[in-house]
Amino acid sequence: MKEPKRKRKRSALAAGALGAAAAYFFDPQMGRSRRAKARDRLMAMFRRTGRRVGRKGRWLGGKAYGLRMKATHPVEHAKDLDDATLAHKVESEVLGGSDKGRISVNAEGGIVVLRGEVATADQMNAIAESVMTVPGVTGVENLLHLPGEPAPNKAPAREASARTRKTARTGAERVAETKQGTRP
């Protein structure tokens, strides 16, 4: 019994909505502009949907192409990179912009030289290890140091200057020796 009442209510509501729409669109004063506006909005919706479907299709096509290339070329072969390119590759892959200002990267014949200051010893070792994973790197010379410590490549120069200070004679001593004739 309730089913026929529901159907009648639905059909009455649908007929009322259809009548209101007809009165709205076929109004003698504003009906023409309302129909034109509705047509424009409907066409715009179809165009937007078409653009979205096209973008999604191009995205899926690119994704499928990438997967196909990844399947046909599963292993990246090491390329012969010149030293400058290898240094830039290490900077972008390992440092990624975070330590670029504090760490200098040079490459010489596939061997990467790291210079600069890092916060912790763990960070120093982690950077050196991750540089070895970059394709094209054959070795790493780690000259990184902690804050307050001298750079490792400066140690021999500091020792040599300390030795020369010990053995250096003052100018007055040299003049006195020259006058006495006992010059070594």
Biotite code that builds the C-alpha atoms (Angstrom):
import biotite.structure as struc

atoms = struc.array([
    struc.Atom([0.000, 0.000, 0.000], chain_id="A", res_id=1, res_name="MET", atom_name="CA", element="C"),
    struc.Atom([2.815, 2.369, 0.801], chain_id="A", res_id=2, res_name="LYS", atom_name="CA", element="C"),
    struc.Atom([4.619, 1.674, -2.488], chain_id="A", res_id=3, res_name="GLU", atom_name="CA", element="C"),
    struc.Atom([1.978, 3.272, -4.729], chain_id="A", res_id=4, res_name="PRO", atom_name="CA", element="C"),
    struc.Atom([1.830, 6.361, -2.474], chain_id="A", res_id=5, res_name="LYS", atom_name="CA", element="C"),
    struc.Atom([5.603, 6.800, -2.702], chain_id="A", res_id=6, res_name="ARG", atom_name="CA", element="C"),
    struc.Atom([5.491, 6.464, -6.484], chain_id="A", res_id=7, res_name="LYS", atom_name="CA", element="C"),
    struc.Atom([2.701, 9.016, -6.680], chain_id="A", res_id=8, res_name="ARG", atom_name="CA", element="C"),
    struc.Atom([4.637, 11.420, -4.466], chain_id="A", res_id=9, res_name="LYS", atom_name="CA", element="C"),
    struc.Atom([7.758, 11.004, -6.560], chain_id="A", res_id=10, res_name="ARG", atom_name="CA", element="C"),
    struc.Atom([5.916, 11.504, -9.815], chain_id="A", res_id=11, res_name="SER", atom_name="CA", element="C"),
    struc.Atom([4.136, 14.563, -8.393], chain_id="A", res_id=12, res_name="ALA", atom_name="CA", element="C"),
    struc.Atom([7.438, 16.044, -7.255], chain_id="A", res_id=13, res_name="LEU", atom_name="CA", element="C"),
    struc.Atom([9.044, 15.282, -10.624], chain_id="A", res_id=14, res_name="ALA", atom_name="CA", element="C"),
    struc.Atom([6.117, 16.843, -12.467], chain_id="A", res_id=15, res_name="ALA", atom_name="CA", element="C"),
    struc.Atom([6.312, 19.926, -10.223], chain_id="A", res_id=16, res_name="GLY", atom_name="CA", element="C"),
    struc.Atom([10.065, 20.265, -10.798], chain_id="A", res_id=17, res_name="ALA", atom_name="CA", element="C"),
    struc.Atom([9.599, 19.831, -14.547], chain_id="A", res_id=18, res_name="LEU", atom_name="CA", element="C"),
    struc.Atom([6.839, 22.458, -14.568], chain_id="A", res_id=19, res_name="GLY", atom_name="CA", element="C"),
    struc.Atom([9.011, 24.897, -12.574], chain_id="A", res_id=20, res_name="ALA", atom_name="CA", element="C"),
    struc.Atom([11.933, 24.331, -14.938], chain_id="A", res_id=21, res_name="ALA", atom_name="CA", element="C"),
    struc.Atom([9.704, 24.863, -17.962], chain_id="A", res_id=22, res_name="ALA", atom_name="CA", element="C"),
    struc.Atom([8.337, 28.085, -16.471], chain_id="A", res_id=23, res_name="ALA", atom_name="CA", element="C"),
    struc.Atom([11.884, 29.196, -15.620], chain_id="A", res_id=24, res_name="TYR", atom_name="CA", element="C"),
    struc.Atom([13.361, 28.484, -19.069], chain_id="A", res_id=25, res_name="PHE", atom_name="CA", element="C"),
    struc.Atom([10.349, 29.458, -21.189], chain_id="A", res_id=26, res_name="PHE", atom_name="CA", element="C"),
    struc.Atom([9.555, 32.693, -19.383], chain_id="A", res_id=27, res_name="ASP", atom_name="CA", element="C"),
    struc.Atom([8.731, 35.296, -22.082], chain_id="A", res_id=28, res_name="PRO", atom_name="CA", element="C"),
    struc.Atom([10.947, 37.980, -20.547], chain_id="A", res_id=29, res_name="GLN", atom_name="CA", element="C"),
    struc.Atom([14.066, 36.144, -19.288], chain_id="A", res_id=30, res_name="MET", atom_name="CA", element="C"),
    struc.Atom([13.705, 32.635, -20.744], chain_id="A", res_id=31, res_name="GLY", atom_name="CA", element="C"),
    struc.Atom([15.988, 33.175, -23.739], chain_id="A", res_id=32, res_name="ARG", atom_name="CA", element="C"),
    struc.Atom([18.918, 34.464, -21.619], chain_id="A", res_id=33, res_name="SER", atom_name="CA", element="C"),
    struc.Atom([18.377, 31.712, -19.029], chain_id="A", res_id=34, res_name="ARG", atom_name="CA", element="C"),
    struc.Atom([18.466, 29.052, -21.746], chain_id="A", res_id=35, res_name="ARG", atom_name="CA", element="C"),
    struc.Atom([21.629, 30.589, -23.222], chain_id="A", res_id=36, res_name="ALA", atom_name="CA", element="C"),
    struc.Atom([23.293, 30.754, -19.802], chain_id="A", res_id=37, res_name="LYS", atom_name="CA", element="C"),
    struc.Atom([22.341, 27.137, -19.014], chain_id="A", res_id=38, res_name="ALA", atom_name="CA", element="C"),
    struc.Atom([23.633, 26.022, -22.437], chain_id="A", res_id=39, res_name="ARG", atom_name="CA", element="C"),
    struc.Atom([26.928, 27.898, -21.861], chain_id="A", res_id=40, res_name="ASP", atom_name="CA", element="C"),
    struc.Atom([27.394, 26.396, -18.415], chain_id="A", res_id=41, res_name="ARG", atom_name="CA", element="C"),
    struc.Atom([26.651, 22.903, -19.691], chain_id="A", res_id=42, res_name="LEU", atom_name="CA", element="C"),
    struc.Atom([29.126, 23.263, -22.569], chain_id="A", res_id=43, res_name="MET", atom_name="CA", element="C"),
    struc.Atom([31.767, 24.665, -20.191], chain_id="A", res_id=44, res_name="ALA", atom_name="CA", element="C"),
    struc.Atom([31.286, 21.667, -17.935], chain_id="A", res_id=45, res_name="MET", atom_name="CA", element="C"),
    struc.Atom([31.795, 19.310, -20.904], chain_id="A", res_id=46, res_name="PHE", atom_name="CA", element="C"),
    struc.Atom([34.938, 21.203, -21.957], chain_id="A", res_id=47, res_name="ARG", atom_name="CA", element="C"),
    struc.Atom([36.392, 21.105, -18.423], chain_id="A", res_id=48, res_name="ARG", atom_name="CA", element="C"),
    struc.Atom([35.636, 17.413, -18.145], chain_id="A", res_id=49, res_name="THR", atom_name="CA", element="C"),
    struc.Atom([37.275, 16.799, -21.522], chain_id="A", res_id=50, res_name="GLY", atom_name="CA", element="C"),
    struc.Atom([40.406, 18.697, -20.456], chain_id="A", res_id=51, res_name="ARG", atom_name="CA", element="C"),
    struc.Atom([40.583, 16.783, -17.183], chain_id="A", res_id=52, res_name="ARG", atom_name="CA", element="C"),
    struc.Atom([40.178, 13.447, -18.964], chain_id="A", res_id=53, res_name="VAL", atom_name="CA", element="C"),
    struc.Atom([42.858, 14.478, -21.472], chain_id="A", res_id=54, res_name="GLY", atom_name="CA", element="C"),
    struc.Atom([45.301, 15.468, -18.720], chain_id="A", res_id=55, res_name="ARG", atom_name="CA", element="C"),
    struc.Atom([44.669, 12.247, -16.846], chain_id="A", res_id=56, res_name="LYS", atom_name="CA", element="C"),
    struc.Atom([45.145, 10.255, -20.059], chain_id="A", res_id=57, res_name="GLY", atom_name="CA", element="C"),
    struc.Atom([48.464, 11.987, -20.809], chain_id="A", res_id=58, res_name="ARG", atom_name="CA", element="C"),
    struc.Atom([49.584, 11.401, -17.221], chain_id="A", res_id=59, res_name="TRP", atom_name="CA", element="C"),
    struc.Atom([48.688, 7.702, -17.454], chain_id="A", res_id=60, res_name="LEU", atom_name="CA", element="C"),
    struc.Atom([50.456, 7.462, -20.814], chain_id="A", res_id=61, res_name="GLY", atom_name="CA", element="C"),
    struc.Atom([53.617, 8.971, -19.326], chain_id="A", res_id=62, res_name="GLY", atom_name="CA", element="C"),
    struc.Atom([53.395, 6.689, -16.325], chain_id="A", res_id=63, res_name="LYS", atom_name="CA", element="C"),
    struc.Atom([53.007, 3.643, -18.591], chain_id="A", res_id=64, res_name="ALA", atom_name="CA", element="C"),
    struc.Atom([55.945, 4.800, -20.721], chain_id="A", res_id=65, res_name="TYR", atom_name="CA", element="C"),
    struc.Atom([58.083, 5.201, -17.595], chain_id="A", res_id=66, res_name="GLY", atom_name="CA", element="C"),
    struc.Atom([57.162, 1.752, -16.333], chain_id="A", res_id=67, res_name="LEU", atom_name="CA", element="C"),
    struc.Atom([57.902, 0.261, -19.746], chain_id="A", res_id=68, res_name="ARG", atom_name="CA", element="C"),
    struc.Atom([61.317, 1.946, -19.828], chain_id="A", res_id=69, res_name="MET", atom_name="CA", element="C"),
    struc.Atom([62.032, 0.837, -16.282], chain_id="A", res_id=70, res_name="LYS", atom_name="CA", element="C"),
    struc.Atom([61.133, -2.748, -17.231], chain_id="A", res_id=71, res_name="ALA", atom_name="CA", element="C"),
    struc.Atom([63.276, -2.776, -20.381], chain_id="A", res_id=72, res_name="THR", atom_name="CA", element="C"),
    struc.Atom([66.250, -1.042, -18.706], chain_id="A", res_id=73, res_name="HIS", atom_name="CA", element="C"),
    struc.Atom([66.204, -2.313, -15.115], chain_id="A", res_id=74, res_name="PRO", atom_name="CA", element="C"),
    struc.Atom([69.841, -1.533, -14.246], chain_id="A", res_id=75, res_name="VAL", atom_name="CA", element="C"),
    struc.Atom([71.377, 1.894, -14.569], chain_id="A", res_id=76, res_name="GLU", atom_name="CA", element="C"),
    struc.Atom([74.767, 1.543, -16.195], chain_id="A", res_id=77, res_name="HIS", atom_name="CA", element="C"),
    struc.Atom([77.564, 3.728, -14.939], chain_id="A", res_id=78, res_name="ALA", atom_name="CA", element="C"),
    struc.Atom([78.224, 6.551, -17.341], chain_id="A", res_id=79, res_name="LYS", atom_name="CA", element="C"),
    struc.Atom([81.625, 7.999, -18.066], chain_id="A", res_id=80, res_name="ASP", atom_name="CA", element="C"),
    struc.Atom([81.259, 11.369, -16.404], chain_id="A", res_id=81, res_name="LEU", atom_name="CA", element="C"),
    struc.Atom([83.828, 14.125, -16.487], chain_id="A", res_id=82, res_name="ASP", atom_name="CA", element="C"),
    struc.Atom([85.083, 15.411, -13.142], chain_id="A", res_id=83, res_name="ASP", atom_name="CA", element="C"),
    struc.Atom([82.921, 18.541, -13.000], chain_id="A", res_id=84, res_name="ALA", atom_name="CA", element="C"),
    struc.Atom([79.752, 16.595, -13.832], chain_id="A", res_id=85, res_name="THR", atom_name="CA", element="C"),
    struc.Atom([80.595, 13.943, -11.244], chain_id="A", res_id=86, res_name="LEU", atom_name="CA", element="C"),
    struc.Atom([81.136, 16.617, -8.577], chain_id="A", res_id=87, res_name="ALA", atom_name="CA", element="C"),
    struc.Atom([77.780, 18.232, -9.414], chain_id="A", res_id=88, res_name="HIS", atom_name="CA", element="C"),
    struc.Atom([76.083, 14.825, -9.348], chain_id="A", res_id=89, res_name="LYS", atom_name="CA", element="C"),
    struc.Atom([77.502, 14.092, -5.884], chain_id="A", res_id=90, res_name="VAL", atom_name="CA", element="C"),
    struc.Atom([76.397, 17.529, -4.645], chain_id="A", res_id=91, res_name="GLU", atom_name="CA", element="C"),
    struc.Atom([72.844, 17.068, -5.889], chain_id="A", res_id=92, res_name="SER", atom_name="CA", element="C"),
    struc.Atom([72.371, 13.413, -4.894], chain_id="A", res_id=93, res_name="GLU", atom_name="CA", element="C"),
    struc.Atom([74.196, 13.299, -1.564], chain_id="A", res_id=94, res_name="VAL", atom_name="CA", element="C"),
    struc.Atom([74.140, 16.814, -0.191], chain_id="A", res_id=95, res_name="LEU", atom_name="CA", element="C"),
    struc.Atom([70.837, 17.801, -1.771], chain_id="A", res_id=96, res_name="GLY", atom_name="CA", element="C"),
    struc.Atom([71.197, 21.455, -0.900], chain_id="A", res_id=97, res_name="GLY", atom_name="CA", element="C"),
    struc.Atom([71.400, 21.053, 2.878], chain_id="A", res_id=98, res_name="SER", atom_name="CA", element="C"),
    struc.Atom([75.191, 21.196, 3.290], chain_id="A", res_id=99, res_name="ASP", atom_name="CA", element="C"),
    struc.Atom([76.185, 22.647, -0.074], chain_id="A", res_id=100, res_name="LYS", atom_name="CA", element="C"),
    struc.Atom([77.500, 25.861, 1.465], chain_id="A", res_id=101, res_name="GLY", atom_name="CA", element="C"),
    struc.Atom([79.589, 24.145, 4.141], chain_id="A", res_id=102, res_name="ARG", atom_name="CA", element="C"),
    struc.Atom([80.981, 21.250, 2.117], chain_id="A", res_id=103, res_name="ILE", atom_name="CA", element="C"),
    struc.Atom([83.116, 21.602, -0.981], chain_id="A", res_id=104, res_name="SER", atom_name="CA", element="C"),
    struc.Atom([83.052, 18.729, -3.479], chain_id="A", res_id=105, res_name="VAL", atom_name="CA", element="C"),
    struc.Atom([85.761, 18.166, -6.096], chain_id="A", res_id=106, res_name="ASN", atom_name="CA", element="C"),
    struc.Atom([86.360, 15.166, -8.324], chain_id="A", res_id=107, res_name="ALA", atom_name="CA", element="C"),
    struc.Atom([89.662, 14.064, -9.794], chain_id="A", res_id=108, res_name="GLU", atom_name="CA", element="C"),
    struc.Atom([89.660, 10.998, -12.015], chain_id="A", res_id=109, res_name="GLY", atom_name="CA", element="C"),
    struc.Atom([86.579, 9.477, -10.370], chain_id="A", res_id=110, res_name="GLY", atom_name="CA", element="C"),
    struc.Atom([87.890, 10.112, -6.841], chain_id="A", res_id=111, res_name="ILE", atom_name="CA", element="C"),
    struc.Atom([85.710, 12.574, -4.959], chain_id="A", res_id=112, res_name="VAL", atom_name="CA", element="C"),
    struc.Atom([87.381, 14.934, -2.494], chain_id="A", res_id=113, res_name="VAL", atom_name="CA", element="C"),
    struc.Atom([85.185, 16.253, 0.312], chain_id="A", res_id=114, res_name="LEU", atom_name="CA", element="C"),
    struc.Atom([86.297, 19.358, 2.214], chain_id="A", res_id=115, res_name="ARG", atom_name="CA", element="C"),
    struc.Atom([84.465, 21.297, 4.882], chain_id="A", res_id=116, res_name="GLY", atom_name="CA", element="C"),
    struc.Atom([83.023, 21.291, 8.356], chain_id="A", res_id=117, res_name="GLU", atom_name="CA", element="C"),
    struc.Atom([80.226, 19.049, 9.646], chain_id="A", res_id=118, res_name="VAL", atom_name="CA", element="C"),
    struc.Atom([78.460, 18.942, 13.013], chain_id="A", res_id=119, res_name="ALA", atom_name="CA", element="C"),
    struc.Atom([79.108, 15.311, 14.062], chain_id="A", res_id=120, res_name="THR", atom_name="CA", element="C"),
    struc.Atom([81.495, 12.468, 13.325], chain_id="A", res_id=121, res_name="ALA", atom_name="CA", element="C"),
    struc.Atom([78.518, 10.267, 12.371], chain_id="A", res_id=122, res_name="ASP", atom_name="CA", element="C"),
    struc.Atom([77.479, 12.815, 9.770], chain_id="A", res_id=123, res_name="GLN", atom_name="CA", element="C"),
    struc.Atom([81.046, 12.880, 8.429], chain_id="A", res_id=124, res_name="MET", atom_name="CA", element="C"),
    struc.Atom([81.086, 9.101, 7.948], chain_id="A", res_id=125, res_name="ASN", atom_name="CA", element="C"),
    struc.Atom([77.532, 8.942, 6.578], chain_id="A", res_id=126, res_name="ALA", atom_name="CA", element="C"),
    struc.Atom([78.321, 11.525, 3.894], chain_id="A", res_id=127, res_name="ILE", atom_name="CA", element="C"),
    struc.Atom([81.487, 9.681, 2.840], chain_id="A", res_id=128, res_name="ALA", atom_name="CA", element="C"),
    struc.Atom([79.614, 6.358, 2.652], chain_id="A", res_id=129, res_name="GLU", atom_name="CA", element="C"),
    struc.Atom([76.748, 7.796, 0.652], chain_id="A", res_id=130, res_name="SER", atom_name="CA", element="C"),
    struc.Atom([79.175, 9.380, -1.826], chain_id="A", res_id=131, res_name="VAL", atom_name="CA", element="C"),
    struc.Atom([80.515, 5.893, -2.607], chain_id="A", res_id=132, res_name="MET", atom_name="CA", element="C"),
    struc.Atom([77.025, 4.800, -3.723], chain_id="A", res_id=133, res_name="THR", atom_name="CA", element="C"),
    struc.Atom([76.881, 7.406, -6.497], chain_id="A", res_id=134, res_name="VAL", atom_name="CA", element="C"),
    struc.Atom([77.487, 5.784, -9.912], chain_id="A", res_id=135, res_name="PRO", atom_name="CA", element="C"),
    struc.Atom([80.834, 6.860, -11.359], chain_id="A", res_id=136, res_name="GLY", atom_name="CA", element="C"),
    struc.Atom([82.611, 7.383, -8.028], chain_id="A", res_id=137, res_name="VAL", atom_name="CA", element="C"),
    struc.Atom([85.676, 5.155, -7.662], chain_id="A", res_id=138, res_name="THR", atom_name="CA", element="C"),
    struc.Atom([86.932, 6.505, -4.344], chain_id="A", res_id=139, res_name="GLY", atom_name="CA", element="C"),
    struc.Atom([86.443, 9.137, -1.664], chain_id="A", res_id=140, res_name="VAL", atom_name="CA", element="C"),
    struc.Atom([89.051, 11.319, 0.005], chain_id="A", res_id=141, res_name="GLU", atom_name="CA", element="C"),
    struc.Atom([87.361, 12.547, 3.149], chain_id="A", res_id=142, res_name="ASN", atom_name="CA", element="C"),
    struc.Atom([88.850, 15.825, 4.398], chain_id="A", res_id=143, res_name="LEU", atom_name="CA", element="C"),
    struc.Atom([85.785, 16.779, 6.431], chain_id="A", res_id=144, res_name="LEU", atom_name="CA", element="C"),
    struc.Atom([86.361, 17.929, 10.013], chain_id="A", res_id=145, res_name="HIS", atom_name="CA", element="C"),
    struc.Atom([84.417, 18.852, 13.124], chain_id="A", res_id=146, res_name="LEU", atom_name="CA", element="C"),
    struc.Atom([83.993, 22.428, 14.375], chain_id="A", res_id=147, res_name="PRO", atom_name="CA", element="C"),
    struc.Atom([87.049, 23.669, 16.262], chain_id="A", res_id=148, res_name="GLY", atom_name="CA", element="C"),
    struc.Atom([89.377, 21.051, 14.747], chain_id="A", res_id=149, res_name="GLU", atom_name="CA", element="C"),
    struc.Atom([91.911, 21.867, 12.041], chain_id="A", res_id=150, res_name="PRO", atom_name="CA", element="C"),
    struc.Atom([91.202, 20.525, 8.594], chain_id="A", res_id=151, res_name="ALA", atom_name="CA", element="C"),
    struc.Atom([92.969, 17.191, 7.920], chain_id="A", res_id=152, res_name="PRO", atom_name="CA", element="C"),
    struc.Atom([94.699, 18.519, 4.818], chain_id="A", res_id=153, res_name="ASN", atom_name="CA", element="C"),
    struc.Atom([96.150, 21.417, 6.852], chain_id="A", res_id=154, res_name="LYS", atom_name="CA", element="C"),
    struc.Atom([97.897, 19.235, 9.471], chain_id="A", res_id=155, res_name="ALA", atom_name="CA", element="C"),
    struc.Atom([101.134, 18.627, 7.474], chain_id="A", res_id=156, res_name="PRO", atom_name="CA", element="C"),
    struc.Atom([101.426, 22.339, 6.730], chain_id="A", res_id=157, res_name="ALA", atom_name="CA", element="C"),
    struc.Atom([100.930, 23.236, 10.406], chain_id="A", res_id=158, res_name="ARG", atom_name="CA", element="C"),
    struc.Atom([103.596, 20.697, 11.466], chain_id="A", res_id=159, res_name="GLU", atom_name="CA", element="C"),
    struc.Atom([106.045, 22.013, 8.888], chain_id="A", res_id=160, res_name="ALA", atom_name="CA", element="C"),
    struc.Atom([105.560, 25.617, 9.982], chain_id="A", res_id=161, res_name="SER", atom_name="CA", element="C"),
    struc.Atom([106.025, 24.590, 13.623], chain_id="A", res_id=162, res_name="ALA", atom_name="CA", element="C"),
    struc.Atom([109.331, 22.879, 12.722], chain_id="A", res_id=163, res_name="ARG", atom_name="CA", element="C"),
    struc.Atom([110.542, 25.924, 10.835], chain_id="A", res_id=164, res_name="THR", atom_name="CA", element="C"),
    struc.Atom([109.704, 28.175, 13.791], chain_id="A", res_id=165, res_name="ARG", atom_name="CA", element="C"),
    struc.Atom([111.813, 25.977, 16.054], chain_id="A", res_id=166, res_name="LYS", atom_name="CA", element="C"),
    struc.Atom([114.793, 25.941, 13.735], chain_id="A", res_id=167, res_name="THR", atom_name="CA", element="C"),
    struc.Atom([114.480, 29.492, 12.411], chain_id="A", res_id=168, res_name="ALA", atom_name="CA", element="C"),
    struc.Atom([117.069, 31.954, 13.520], chain_id="A", res_id=169, res_name="ARG", atom_name="CA", element="C"),
    struc.Atom([116.327, 35.583, 14.060], chain_id="A", res_id=170, res_name="THR", atom_name="CA", element="C"),
    struc.Atom([117.784, 38.211, 11.787], chain_id="A", res_id=171, res_name="GLY", atom_name="CA", element="C"),
    struc.Atom([120.049, 39.584, 14.562], chain_id="A", res_id=172, res_name="ALA", atom_name="CA", element="C"),
    struc.Atom([121.557, 36.120, 15.138], chain_id="A", res_id=173, res_name="GLU", atom_name="CA", element="C"),
    struc.Atom([122.385, 35.831, 11.435], chain_id="A", res_id=174, res_name="ARG", atom_name="CA", element="C"),
    struc.Atom([124.049, 39.263, 11.372], chain_id="A", res_id=175, res_name="VAL", atom_name="CA", element="C"),
    struc.Atom([126.156, 38.412, 14.451], chain_id="A", res_id=176, res_name="ALA", atom_name="CA", element="C"),
    struc.Atom([127.257, 35.128, 12.872], chain_id="A", res_id=177, res_name="GLU", atom_name="CA", element="C"),
    struc.Atom([128.178, 36.866, 9.651], chain_id="A", res_id=178, res_name="THR", atom_name="CA", element="C"),
    struc.Atom([130.381, 39.400, 11.482], chain_id="A", res_id=179, res_name="LYS", atom_name="CA", element="C"),
    struc.Atom([132.126, 36.626, 13.426], chain_id="A", res_id=180, res_name="GLN", atom_name="CA", element="C"),
    struc.Atom([132.607, 34.575, 10.284], chain_id="A", res_id=181, res_name="GLY", atom_name="CA", element="C"),
    struc.Atom([131.001, 31.517, 11.728], chain_id="A", res_id=182, res_name="THR", atom_name="CA", element="C"),
    struc.Atom([128.254, 31.055, 9.260], chain_id="A", res_id=183, res_name="ARG", atom_name="CA", element="C"),
    struc.Atom([126.826, 27.528, 9.057], chain_id="A", res_id=184, res_name="PRO", atom_name="CA", element="C"),
])
